[in-house]
Amino acid sequence: MARQIQQGLGADLFMSADEELVLQLARTGWTRGGETGVLYALGRLALYSAPGSTLVLDPRLEGVRQQWAKVHKFAIANPEHAPYGRAARETLQSLGLWTLVEPRLVLGDNIAQATQFVVTGSAQAGITALSLVTALELRGQGQFVALPPQLHAPLRQRMVLLAKARAPAAAFYAYLQQAPVRAVLAQYGFVPPP
C-alpha cells in the first residue's frame, strides 16, 4: 500500500503493521505536514493449530517441539516483507526452533494468508496475529495460545494522515486515538501504545 500511495493512490489515511513504512512516507513528503503519525497499537503473536488438531499448544512451543512428527507444514507470513513474519521468525529463533521449523515452512504473502493456510489444514500449525484468531470469523476454528511479546521485537503499528487527507479522514484519525477505540483493540489482542 505504501508503494501504491507513492504512485498516486488517492488515500487519506494509512495504517500499517510495519511502522517503518509510515515513517518512510513521512520522510518522502507523502504525509500531512511531514508528520510521522501516531502509534496506535502493538501487535501480538499467537501459535495457532488447525481445526481438529491434537497438537498441544503452549507459549514456549514445547508441545510443537515434542509433537513435531505431526507437523508437515508450519505457516508464517513471509519474513522478507511482512512484520508479523519477521516477528514469527524472531520468536522461533528465540526458542531455538528456527532450524527445526524452517524446512517445513509455508510462507504466506501476509499474515492473513498464513492464517488461512492453518484454517484450511494446508498447514497443521503456524504463528499468526493474535488479533486474527480472536476475531469472530475464526473463533472456534482451531486452537490458539498467545505468545510472549518478549520473544521478538515489538510489532509497532502506526497510522498517519496523508498529505491530501480530507476532513472526514482527519476526524476518523482523531477518533481512532480515543480510549473506547483502544479498548476495542485491546479486546482483539492489541496492546495499547505506551
Backbone as a chain_set.jsonl record, in Angstrom:
{"seq": "MARQIQQGLGADLFMSADEELVLQLARTGWTRGGETGVLYALGRLALYSAPGSTLVLDPRLEGVRQQWAKVHKFAIANPEHAPYGRAARETLQSLGLWTLVEPRLVLGDNIAQATQFVVTGSAQAGITALSLVTALELRGQGQFVALPPQLHAPLRQRMVLLAKARAPAAAFYAYLQQAPVRAVLAQYGFVPPP", "coords": {"N": [[0.826, -1.197, 0.0], [1.971, 1.228, 0.734], [3.712, 1.696, -1.375], [1.857, 1.957, -3.442], [0.587, 4.287, -2.62], [2.665, 6.111, -3.009], [2.668, 6.004, -5.711], [0.48, 7.381, -6.408], [-2.031, 6.608, -5.382], [-5.2, 7.446, -4.255], [-5.53, 7.971, -1.267], [-6.434, 8.772, 2.126], [-5.73, 8.183, 4.746], [-3.28, 6.217, 6.304], [-2.712, 3.145, 7.683], [-0.566, 0.974, 9.281], [0.928, -2.195, 9.927], [3.572, -2.256, 9.851], [5.651, -0.153, 11.07], [7.817, 1.24, 9.958], [7.172, 1.703, 7.272], [5.301, 3.758, 7.397], [6.894, 5.78, 8.461], [8.726, 6.083, 6.379], [7.058, 7.148, 4.377], [6.528, 9.596, 5.564], [9.099, 10.743, 5.603], [9.518, 11.112, 2.898], [7.71, 12.998, 2.132], [4.946, 12.426, 1.836], [3.047, 12.596, 3.781], [0.736, 14.465, 5.822], [1.941, 17.578, 6.395], [4.455, 16.488, 6.812], [4.311, 14.915, 9.007], [4.815, 12.215, 11.336], [2.855, 10.621, 12.251], [0.96, 8.531, 14.548], [1.528, 6.024, 17.011], [-0.635, 3.401, 17.122], [-1.141, 0.915, 18.168], [0.304, -2.06, 19.617], [1.149, -5.013, 18.126], [0.381, -8.514, 18.688], [1.523, -11.897, 18.824], [0.341, -15.234, 18.065], [0.336, -18.726, 18.605], [-1.068, -21.065, 16.521], [-3.291, -23.693, 15.763], [-4.564, -26.083, 13.412], [-8.085, -26.693, 12.754], [-9.415, -29.397, 14.594], [-6.946, -30.418, 15.228], [-4.578, -32.243, 17.219], [-2.415, -31.224, 18.44], [-0.569, -30.049, 21.206], [-0.733, -26.936, 22.538], [1.335, -24.312, 23.694], [2.842, -21.452, 25.31], [5.642, -21.504, 24.925], [6.116, -23.204, 22.891], [6.703, -25.872, 23.402], [5.09, -28.143, 23.195], [4.733, -28.288, 20.416], [7.355, -28.783, 19.653], [7.758, -31.299, 20.858], [5.836, -32.826, 19.54], [6.532, -32.78, 16.883], [6.602, -34.546, 14.713], [3.988, -34.729, 13.859], [3.609, -32.444, 12.439], [3.555, -31.374, 9.296], [3.579, -29.15, 7.717], [4.263, -25.783, 8.536], [3.014, -22.653, 9.155], [3.844, -19.257, 8.495], [3.881, -15.701, 8.035], [5.603, -14.232, 5.264], [8.814, -13.482, 6.176], [10.451, -11.725, 4.843], [9.058, -9.527, 3.924], [6.872, -9.076, 5.561], [5.796, -7.791, 8.623], [4.728, -9.348, 10.757], [5.641, -11.812, 10.019], [8.412, -11.461, 10.281], [8.531, -11.151, 13.054], [7.573, -13.653, 13.828], [9.635, -15.316, 12.888], [11.742, -14.35, 14.503], [10.74, -15.131, 17.0], [10.728, -17.94, 16.78], [13.473, -18.302, 16.479], [14.351, -17.286, 18.957], [13.386, -19.251, 20.633], [14.895, -21.365, 19.904], [14.023, -22.933, 17.786], [14.093, -22.417, 15.07], [15.78, -23.712, 13.095], [14.734, -26.269, 13.113], [12.069, -25.851, 12.286], [12.203, -24.388, 9.87], [12.65, -25.98, 7.393], [10.084, -26.952, 6.935], [8.418, -24.858, 6.519], [5.675, -22.949, 5.324], [5.073, -20.145, 3.544], [3.103, -17.305, 3.879], [1.936, -14.594, 1.856], [1.152, -12.521, 3.387], [0.035, -11.921, 6.767], [-2.628, -12.688, 6.988], [-2.947, -14.551, 4.893], [-1.151, -16.545, 5.727], [-2.456, -17.377, 8.044], [-4.76, -18.411, 6.917], [-3.741, -20.685, 5.671], [-3.467, -22.372, 7.869], [-6.118, -22.529, 8.836], [-7.408, -23.87, 6.739], [-6.147, -26.293, 6.849], [-3.958, -26.749, 5.289], [-1.577, -26.276, 6.476], [-0.463, -27.614, 9.521], [-0.056, -26.156, 11.773], [0.877, -22.857, 12.943], [2.341, -19.551, 13.234], [0.68, -16.656, 13.965], [-1.204, -13.558, 13.86], [-2.443, -12.481, 16.941], [-4.727, -10.941, 16.962], [-6.13, -11.833, 14.72], [-6.895, -14.504, 15.284], [-8.565, -14.139, 17.403], [-10.677, -12.864, 16.361], [-14.14, -12.686, 15.398], [-14.701, -14.214, 13.088], [-12.922, -16.358, 13.129], [-13.22, -17.605, 15.545], [-13.464, -20.557, 17.35], [-12.495, -22.064, 15.301], [-10.048, -24.081, 15.175], [-7.257, -24.037, 17.518], [-5.619, -21.772, 19.799], [-2.839, -20.054, 21.318], [-1.633, -17.294, 23.064], [1.503, -15.744, 22.43], [4.53, -14.945, 24.194], [5.405, -11.522, 24.219], [8.033, -10.803, 24.58], [9.674, -12.383, 23.091], [10.262, -11.402, 20.621], [10.991, -8.516, 18.526], [9.145, -5.499, 19.164], [5.901, -5.256, 17.665], [5.179, -2.654, 16.237], [2.557, -0.675, 15.427], [1.541, 1.801, 13.293], [-0.132, 4.83, 12.375], [-1.052, 7.378, 9.992], [-2.027, 10.568, 8.725], [-2.397, 11.29, 5.322], [-0.902, 13.513, 2.887], [-2.925, 14.851, 1.37], [-5.211, 14.542, 2.861], [-8.648, 14.497, 3.651], [-11.259, 16.211, 5.507], [-13.15, 14.313, 6.76], [-11.495, 12.056, 7.032], [-9.538, 13.026, 8.751], [-11.075, 13.412, 11.02], [-11.782, 10.772, 11.586], [-9.262, 9.702, 12.081], [-8.625, 11.07, 14.455], [-10.642, 10.007, 16.054], [-9.852, 7.296, 16.186], [-7.872, 7.407, 18.047], [-8.971, 7.59, 20.511], [-9.954, 6.567, 23.847], [-12.155, 4.6, 23.99], [-11.897, 3.267, 21.515], [-9.338, 2.251, 21.678], [-9.802, 0.438, 23.716], [-11.416, -1.446, 22.434], [-9.587, -2.403, 20.537], [-7.808, -3.622, 22.303], [-9.391, -5.73, 23.205], [-9.179, -7.432, 21.081], [-6.632, -8.401, 21.147], [-4.587, -6.551, 20.719], [-2.058, -4.435, 22.047], [-2.365, -1.49, 23.855], [-0.674, 1.544, 22.914], [2.304, 2.777, 24.58]], "CA": [[0.0, 0.0, 0.0], [2.841, 2.412, 0.769], [4.19, 1.898, -2.747], [0.728, 2.466, -4.219], [0.404, 5.693, -2.225], [3.713, 6.865, -3.696], [2.349, 6.004, -7.141], [-0.69, 8.211, -6.641], [-3.274, 6.095, -4.822], [-5.939, 8.513, -3.574], [-5.884, 7.591, 0.097], [-6.375, 9.847, 3.114], [-5.184, 7.687, 5.994], [-2.522, 4.984, 6.129], [-2.481, 2.402, 8.92], [0.336, -0.105, 8.894], [1.551, -3.044, 10.94], [5.007, -2.014, 9.702], [5.868, 1.258, 11.399], [8.826, 1.835, 9.078], [6.516, 2.174, 6.037], [4.708, 5.067, 7.707], [8.0, 6.728, 8.619], [9.262, 6.342, 5.035], [6.137, 8.083, 3.722], [6.745, 10.914, 6.177], [10.404, 11.268, 5.154], [9.478, 11.437, 1.472], [6.747, 14.064, 1.875], [3.608, 11.951, 1.491], [2.13, 12.745, 4.904], [0.297, 15.833, 6.109], [2.941, 18.374, 7.093], [5.63, 15.69, 7.141], [4.108, 14.264, 10.305], [5.112, 10.784, 11.398], [1.677, 9.919, 12.733], [0.935, 8.047, 15.926], [1.493, 4.596, 17.275], [-1.994, 3.128, 17.58], [-1.201, -0.364, 18.875], [1.387, -3.027, 19.492], [0.574, -6.3, 17.756], [0.79, -9.703, 19.436], [1.54, -13.145, 18.073], [-0.293, -16.414, 18.648], [0.537, -20.037, 17.999], [-2.402, -21.447, 16.068], [-3.327, -25.022, 15.149], [-5.691, -26.333, 12.513], [-9.264, -27.31, 13.367], [-9.298, -30.835, 14.788], [-5.571, -30.79, 15.558], [-4.331, -32.731, 18.573], [-1.198, -30.613, 18.956], [-0.669, -29.351, 22.481], [-0.202, -25.59, 22.35], [1.812, -23.63, 24.887], [3.546, -20.22, 24.921], [7.055, -21.721, 24.614], [6.094, -24.157, 21.777], [7.243, -27.176, 23.793], [4.219, -29.162, 22.619], [5.067, -28.392, 18.991], [8.669, -29.441, 19.587], [7.603, -32.709, 21.217], [4.953, -33.496, 18.593], [6.943, -32.281, 15.578], [6.294, -35.544, 13.683], [2.621, -34.472, 13.385], [3.575, -31.176, 11.699], [4.159, -31.493, 7.965], [3.744, -27.767, 7.262], [4.112, -24.782, 9.592], [2.77, -21.405, 8.43], [4.104, -17.904, 8.99], [3.948, -14.721, 6.944], [6.954, -14.127, 4.713], [9.569, -12.512, 6.967], [11.164, -10.776, 3.981], [8.292, -8.292, 3.723], [5.726, -8.966, 6.467], [6.264, -7.6, 10.002], [4.364, -10.486, 11.599], [6.554, -12.891, 9.63], [9.7, -11.203, 10.938], [8.366, -11.433, 14.482], [7.46, -15.115, 13.958], [10.986, -15.866, 12.738], [12.475, -13.995, 15.723], [10.212, -15.97, 18.076], [11.261, -19.288, 16.583], [14.901, -18.232, 16.77], [14.495, -17.12, 20.409], [13.061, -20.518, 21.283], [15.781, -22.4, 19.383], [13.247, -23.804, 16.904], [14.137, -21.99, 13.675], [16.374, -24.718, 12.194], [13.788, -27.379, 13.049], [10.839, -25.458, 11.591], [12.443, -23.78, 8.553], [12.411, -26.842, 6.22], [8.652, -27.257, 6.763], [7.653, -23.615, 6.464], [4.889, -22.47, 4.196], [5.056, -18.699, 3.764], [2.024, -16.51, 3.323], [2.334, -13.257, 1.416], [0.854, -11.648, 4.516], [-0.382, -12.693, 7.931], [-3.945, -13.269, 6.724], [-2.776, -15.755, 4.079], [-0.529, -17.557, 6.581], [-3.524, -17.874, 8.91], [-5.648, -19.219, 6.075], [-3.104, -21.991, 5.484], [-3.774, -23.19, 9.041], [-7.576, -22.732, 8.877], [-7.795, -24.861, 5.728], [-5.433, -27.543, 7.06], [-2.77, -26.837, 4.441], [-0.509, -26.337, 7.473], [-1.035, -28.129, 10.765], [0.074, -25.111, 12.793], [1.608, -21.689, 12.482], [2.349, -18.37, 14.09], [-0.135, -15.637, 13.324], [-1.564, -12.41, 14.696], [-3.449, -12.753, 17.959], [-5.953, -10.243, 16.568], [-6.872, -12.62, 13.737], [-7.504, -15.701, 15.867], [-9.601, -13.746, 18.359], [-11.778, -12.252, 15.599], [-15.346, -13.509, 15.331], [-14.665, -15.124, 11.947], [-12.09, -17.534, 13.404], [-13.499, -18.209, 16.846], [-13.923, -21.937, 17.255], [-11.805, -22.759, 14.21], [-8.697, -24.339, 15.632], [-6.882, -23.615, 18.861], [-4.509, -20.825, 19.8], [-2.305, -19.572, 22.575], [-0.848, -16.071, 22.878], [2.938, -15.922, 22.637], [5.124, -13.837, 24.95], [5.954, -10.478, 23.341], [9.469, -10.647, 24.807], [10.402, -13.268, 22.185], [10.51, -10.73, 19.342], [10.93, -7.05, 18.547], [7.748, -5.049, 19.204], [5.151, -5.057, 16.423], [4.695, -1.279, 16.393], [1.617, -0.345, 14.368], [1.479, 3.263, 13.223], [-1.032, 5.404, 11.371], [-0.738, 8.764, 9.667], [-2.835, 11.222, 7.688], [-1.613, 11.58, 4.131], [-0.8, 14.942, 2.565], [-4.181, 15.422, 0.858], [-6.306, 13.994, 3.665], [-9.841, 15.327, 3.768], [-11.764, 16.398, 6.875], [-13.674, 13.085, 7.385], [-10.376, 11.19, 7.407], [-8.917, 13.621, 9.93], [-11.959, 13.124, 12.153], [-11.649, 9.34, 11.873], [-7.919, 9.577, 12.659], [-8.749, 11.512, 15.849], [-11.499, 9.018, 16.722], [-9.077, 6.075, 16.414], [-6.939, 7.617, 19.157], [-9.731, 7.736, 21.747], [-9.931, 5.437, 24.776], [-13.059, 3.491, 23.647], [-11.353, 2.517, 20.379], [-8.191, 1.497, 22.216], [-10.363, -0.681, 24.481], [-11.836, -2.461, 21.455], [-8.361, -3.012, 20.018], [-7.281, -4.49, 23.362], [-10.222, -6.951, 23.227], [-8.748, -8.279, 19.97], [-5.245, -8.814, 21.288], [-3.602, -5.487, 20.539], [-1.649, -3.758, 23.277], [-2.371, -0.038, 23.652], [0.681, 2.113, 22.919], [2.708, 3.349, 25.876]], "C": [[0.868, 1.258, 0.0], [3.352, 2.723, -0.628], [3.072, 2.464, -3.621], [0.435, 3.923, -3.88], [1.423, 6.557, -2.955], [3.489, 6.915, -5.208], [1.044, 6.728, -7.439], [-2.01, 7.686, -6.137], [-3.949, 7.197, -4.015], [-6.422, 8.107, -2.202], [-5.717, 8.794, 1.028], [-5.617, 9.448, 4.378], [-4.456, 6.383, 5.705], [-2.257, 4.389, 7.5], [-1.644, 1.189, 8.546], [0.839, -0.876, 10.106], [3.063, -2.895, 10.897], [5.267, -0.523, 9.886], [6.821, 1.942, 10.423], [8.205, 2.347, 7.778], [5.892, 3.551, 6.242], [5.809, 6.121, 7.798], [8.644, 7.065, 7.275], [8.374, 7.321, 4.274], [6.321, 9.497, 4.273], [8.046, 11.534, 5.671], [10.368, 11.712, 3.698], [8.34, 12.396, 1.112], [5.333, 13.634, 1.54], [2.59, 12.121, 2.615], [1.821, 14.219, 5.143], [1.366, 16.537, 6.949], [4.202, 17.611, 7.472], [5.522, 14.958, 8.464], [4.382, 12.77, 10.219], [3.955, 9.975, 11.964], [1.796, 9.495, 14.177], [0.954, 6.529, 15.947], [0.094, 4.294, 17.784], [-2.119, 1.808, 18.318], [0.119, -1.105, 18.726], [0.722, -4.365, 19.202], [1.121, -7.422, 18.623], [0.727, -10.91, 18.514], [0.788, -14.236, 18.827], [0.179, -17.647, 17.892], [-0.856, -20.571, 17.719], [-2.33, -22.816, 15.435], [-4.63, -25.206, 14.378], [-6.88, -26.928, 13.272], [-9.088, -28.827, 13.447], [-7.903, -31.312, 15.158], [-5.478, -31.285, 17.002], [-3.029, -32.175, 19.152], [-1.479, -29.913, 20.282], [0.018, -28.001, 22.311], [0.196, -24.982, 23.686], [2.66, -22.442, 24.44], [5.023, -20.389, 24.565], [7.22, -22.761, 23.499], [6.718, -25.506, 22.122], [6.405, -28.311, 23.219], [4.497, -29.369, 21.147], [6.394, -29.127, 18.832], [8.517, -30.948, 19.831], [6.77, -33.485, 20.202], [5.287, -33.127, 17.144], [6.618, -33.262, 14.453], [4.887, -35.344, 13.102], [2.526, -33.243, 12.49], [4.317, -31.349, 10.378], [4.428, -30.115, 7.362], [3.444, -26.836, 8.433], [4.059, -23.429, 8.907], [3.198, -20.17, 9.2], [4.002, -16.975, 7.779], [5.403, -14.61, 6.5], [7.752, -13.064, 5.473], [10.341, -11.495, 6.127], [10.39, -9.478, 3.78], [7.104, -8.119, 4.678], [6.213, -8.834, 7.915], [5.903, -8.763, 10.927], [5.209, -11.709, 11.244], [7.927, -12.713, 10.255], [9.629, -11.547, 12.424], [8.239, -12.941, 14.731], [8.836, -15.76, 13.854], [11.816, -15.576, 13.994], [12.037, -14.862, 16.904], [10.763, -17.386, 17.978], [12.753, -19.339, 16.871], [15.138, -18.121, 18.278], [14.277, -18.426, 21.159], [13.942, -21.669, 20.8], [15.093, -23.377, 18.45], [13.401, -23.489, 15.414], [14.68, -23.08, 12.748], [15.486, -25.95, 12.078], [12.614, -27.05, 12.125], [11.097, -25.037, 10.142], [12.203, -24.716, 7.37], [10.934, -27.141, 5.947], [7.783, -26.0, 6.687], [6.854, -23.497, 5.178], [4.661, -20.989, 4.494], [3.855, -18.048, 3.097], [2.557, -15.174, 2.866], [2.124, -12.236, 2.521], [0.328, -12.52, 5.649], [-1.753, -13.329, 7.726], [-3.817, -14.557, 5.902], [-2.123, -16.877, 4.896], [-1.569, -18.189, 7.504], [-4.459, -18.784, 8.14], [-5.06, -20.598, 5.804], [-3.428, -22.919, 6.653], [-5.267, -23.508, 9.086], [-7.996, -23.838, 7.92], [-7.112, -26.21, 5.913], [-4.252, -27.741, 6.135], [-1.503, -26.863, 5.292], [-1.164, -26.799, 8.773], [-0.981, -27.092, 11.889], [0.822, -23.937, 12.188], [1.592, -20.596, 13.537], [1.656, -17.258, 13.322], [-0.361, -14.475, 14.282], [-2.641, -12.823, 15.694], [-4.778, -12.105, 17.587], [-6.771, -11.05, 15.56], [-7.574, -13.806, 14.385], [-8.526, -15.384, 16.948], [-10.783, -13.071, 17.664], [-12.948, -13.228, 15.498], [-15.278, -14.56, 14.227], [-13.882, -16.41, 12.224], [-12.357, -18.186, 14.749], [-14.056, -19.615, 16.635], [-13.287, -22.713, 16.108], [-10.348, -22.958, 14.618], [-8.487, -23.848, 17.05], [-5.76, -22.593, 18.76], [-4.057, -20.551, 21.222], [-1.472, -18.333, 22.255], [0.616, -16.365, 23.195], [3.518, -14.721, 23.373], [5.746, -12.785, 24.029], [7.462, -10.281, 23.514], [10.302, -11.482, 23.839], [10.759, -12.619, 20.85], [10.49, -9.219, 19.532], [9.464, -6.621, 18.536], [7.155, -4.852, 17.808], [4.434, -3.711, 16.527], [3.831, -0.898, 15.18], [1.317, 1.139, 14.411], [0.479, 3.68, 12.151], [-0.685, 6.87, 11.178], [-1.754, 9.285, 8.648], [-1.92, 11.531, 6.514], [-1.779, 13.042, 3.729], [-2.127, 15.566, 2.14], [-5.398, 14.908, 1.618], [-7.446, 14.997, 3.796], [-10.346, 15.316, 5.205], [-12.35, 15.114, 7.483], [-12.556, 12.122, 7.811], [-9.68, 11.721, 8.656], [-9.758, 13.347, 11.178], [-11.848, 11.647, 12.558], [-10.306, 9.057, 12.545], [-7.951, 9.968, 14.142], [-9.574, 10.505, 16.656], [-10.715, 7.761, 17.08], [-8.105, 6.193, 17.585], [-7.646, 7.724, 20.504], [-9.751, 6.437, 22.554], [-10.911, 4.312, 24.405], [-12.539, 2.641, 22.478], [-10.171, 1.675, 20.852], [-8.677, 0.292, 23.023], [-10.821, -1.799, 23.552], [-10.614, -3.163, 20.876], [-7.767, -3.984, 21.041], [-8.068, -5.79, 23.449], [-9.769, -7.937, 22.156], [-7.232, -8.538, 19.991], [-4.195, -7.776, 21.015], [-3.282, -4.871, 21.889], [-1.693, -2.254, 23.001], [-0.944, 0.505, 23.686], [1.015, 2.724, 24.282], [2.421, 4.843, 25.936]], "O": [[0.535, 2.242, -0.66], [3.416, 3.888, -1.021], [3.311, 3.348, -4.445], [0.073, 4.705, -4.758], [1.078, 7.623, -3.465], [4.052, 7.765, -5.898], [0.553, 6.702, -8.568], [-3.045, 8.278, -6.443], [-3.306, 7.818, -3.168], [-7.622, 7.917, -2.003], [-4.951, 9.713, 0.741], [-4.948, 10.274, 4.999], [-4.951, 5.541, 4.955], [-1.662, 5.028, 8.367], [-1.972, 0.462, 7.608], [1.133, -0.306, 11.156], [3.76, -3.354, 11.801], [5.113, 0.264, 8.951], [6.633, 3.116, 10.1], [8.678, 3.344, 7.233], [5.953, 4.404, 5.358], [5.666, 7.224, 7.27], [9.062, 8.202, 7.055], [8.876, 8.222, 3.601], [6.274, 10.473, 3.524], [8.084, 12.721, 5.348], [11.12, 12.606, 3.309], [8.036, 12.588, -0.065], [4.577, 14.437, 0.992], [1.408, 11.828, 2.433], [2.563, 15.101, 4.712], [1.651, 16.13, 8.075], [4.941, 18.038, 8.358], [6.512, 14.443, 8.983], [4.205, 12.147, 9.172], [4.075, 8.761, 12.135], [2.614, 10.018, 14.934], [0.47, 5.857, 15.037], [-0.33, 4.874, 18.784], [-3.103, 1.593, 19.026], [0.927, -0.819, 17.843], [-0.161, -4.801, 19.941], [2.192, -7.297, 19.218], [-0.032, -10.931, 17.545], [0.619, -14.177, 20.045], [0.394, -17.602, 16.681], [-1.727, -20.53, 18.588], [-1.418, -23.092, 14.655], [-5.645, -24.569, 14.661], [-6.706, -27.582, 14.3], [-8.662, -29.461, 12.482], [-7.703, -32.506, 15.381], [-6.196, -30.815, 17.885], [-2.589, -32.598, 20.221], [-2.512, -29.263, 20.446], [1.202, -27.932, 21.982], [-0.514, -25.119, 24.682], [3.147, -22.424, 23.309], [5.603, -19.491, 23.955], [8.344, -23.159, 23.194], [7.206, -26.209, 21.237], [6.95, -29.332, 22.801], [4.499, -30.504, 20.671], [6.53, -29.994, 17.969], [9.078, -31.764, 19.1], [6.98, -34.685, 20.024], [4.412, -33.161, 16.279], [6.379, -32.827, 13.327], [4.626, -35.749, 11.969], [1.497, -33.012, 11.854], [5.542, -31.457, 10.346], [5.376, -29.932, 6.599], [2.515, -27.059, 9.21], [4.968, -23.088, 8.15], [2.949, -20.05, 10.399], [4.034, -17.429, 6.635], [6.32, -14.868, 7.28], [7.412, -11.882, 5.425], [10.833, -10.501, 6.663], [10.988, -8.44, 3.497], [6.402, -7.111, 4.603], [6.968, -9.685, 8.385], [6.698, -9.124, 11.795], [5.458, -12.555, 12.103], [8.541, -13.679, 10.707], [10.545, -12.154, 12.979], [8.742, -13.447, 15.734], [9.17, -16.647, 14.639], [12.515, -16.459, 14.491], [12.865, -15.279, 17.714], [11.211, -17.959, 18.972], [13.244, -20.312, 17.443], [16.024, -18.785, 18.817], [14.903, -18.676, 22.189], [13.768, -22.81, 21.227], [15.521, -24.524, 18.328], [12.885, -24.231, 14.578], [14.081, -23.342, 11.705], [15.488, -26.611, 11.039], [12.217, -27.865, 11.292], [10.27, -25.312, 9.272], [11.588, -24.281, 6.396], [10.58, -27.541, 4.837], [6.558, -26.078, 6.78], [7.3, -23.892, 4.101], [4.131, -20.625, 5.543], [3.624, -18.221, 1.901], [3.529, -14.668, 3.427], [2.819, -11.222, 2.591], [0.196, -13.734, 5.491], [-2.007, -14.415, 8.248], [-4.5, -15.542, 6.182], [-2.509, -18.039, 4.764], [-1.558, -19.401, 7.719], [-4.898, -19.812, 8.655], [-5.799, -21.578, 5.715], [-3.639, -24.116, 6.456], [-5.641, -24.651, 9.349], [-8.852, -24.656, 8.256], [-7.447, -27.172, 5.221], [-3.602, -28.786, 6.18], [-0.479, -27.407, 4.878], [-2.291, -26.411, 9.08], [-1.765, -27.149, 12.836], [1.333, -24.013, 11.07], [0.933, -20.699, 14.572], [2.002, -16.961, 12.179], [0.217, -14.419, 15.368], [-3.636, -13.444, 15.321], [-5.839, -12.661, 17.868], [-7.998, -10.952, 15.554], [-8.73, -14.086, 14.067], [-9.275, -16.266, 17.368], [-11.779, -12.744, 18.31], [-12.759, -14.445, 15.512], [-15.749, -15.682, 14.413], [-14.155, -17.442, 11.611], [-11.77, -19.224, 15.058], [-14.984, -19.83, 15.855], [-13.53, -23.912, 15.97], [-9.518, -22.072, 14.416], [-9.395, -23.322, 17.694], [-5.038, -22.547, 17.764], [-4.784, -20.781, 22.188], [-0.702, -18.323, 21.294], [0.926, -17.132, 24.106], [3.047, -13.598, 23.193], [6.535, -13.129, 23.149], [8.099, -9.651, 22.67], [11.519, -11.307, 23.772], [11.474, -13.21, 20.04], [10.036, -8.711, 20.557], [8.626, -7.312, 17.957], [7.816, -4.352, 16.898], [3.251, -3.64, 16.858], [4.324, -0.812, 14.055], [0.892, 1.671, 15.437], [0.273, 2.98, 11.16], [-0.113, 7.518, 12.055], [-2.268, 8.532, 7.82], [-0.791, 11.984, 6.704], [-2.699, 13.719, 4.188], [-2.42, 16.7, 2.516], [-6.496, 14.849, 1.065], [-7.227, 16.187, 4.022], [-9.906, 14.504, 6.019], [-12.068, 14.838, 8.649], [-12.669, 11.453, 8.838], [-9.278, 10.943, 9.522], [-9.221, 13.085, 12.254], [-11.824, 11.326, 13.747], [-10.233, 8.255, 13.476], [-7.371, 9.28, 14.982], [-9.241, 10.192, 17.799], [-10.894, 7.215, 18.169], [-7.576, 5.187, 18.058], [-6.995, 7.926, 21.53], [-9.583, 5.349, 22.004], [-10.527, 3.146, 24.497], [-12.728, 1.424, 22.466], [-10.03, 0.516, 20.46], [-8.035, -0.758, 23.015], [-10.63, -2.976, 23.859], [-10.607, -4.386, 20.74], [-7.277, -5.051, 20.672], [-7.495, -6.841, 23.735], [-9.955, -9.144, 22.306], [-6.637, -8.856, 18.961], [-3.004, -8.085, 21.071], [-4.141, -4.797, 22.768], [-1.119, -1.792, 22.014], [-0.099, -0.02, 24.411], [0.127, 3.132, 25.032], [2.697, 5.484, 26.95]]}, "num_chains": 1, "name": "protein.A"}
